[in-house]
Amino acid sequence: MLTTAQQKVKQELEELRHNALIHQSSEPDLPHKKKSNKKWFFTITIILVIIVACSLLLKSYWI
């Protein structure tokens, strides 16, 4: 026979184990710094390409 305090501790341990199983299956929300850097690099590259293309078009237009 378990005492009331022991029963309470046992119940809390079971709840903690249950919560641990739930949290293990879900993926943590971590910031993805590398993906963000890639996004900025891609954006800046596209902007530079557009500027160069526009300048070449204007140059050929004015000549």
Secondary structure as GFF3:
##gff-version 3
##sequence-region A 1 63
A	DSSP	alpha_helix	4	25	.	.	.	ID=ss1
A	DSSP	alpha_helix	33	62	.	.	.	ID=ss2
###
